[in-house]
Amino acid sequence: MTGPSTVIPREVAFANARRVLDRALDRIARDRAAGRLAPEAELALRRIERNRRAQQAEQDAPHRAAA
């Protein structure tokens, strides 16, 4: 390898990854709203959303009990 290597700072790498993920999620949301997702993809998204809600409920449970 010739030339100096370039190291991307962690914050920049995370910001770039977040930007790409946000664009992908926006496109999925638009396709979903327009009814353009395949039924398998719609089911997968629903499963992911259900699991995320369950995880969030587990994390929130101790906070609710303390309040």
Secondary structure, DSSP 8 states (H G I E B T S, - for coil): --S------HHHHHHHHHHHHHHHHHHHHHHHHTT-S-HHHHHHHHHHHHHHHHHHHHHHHHHHHH-
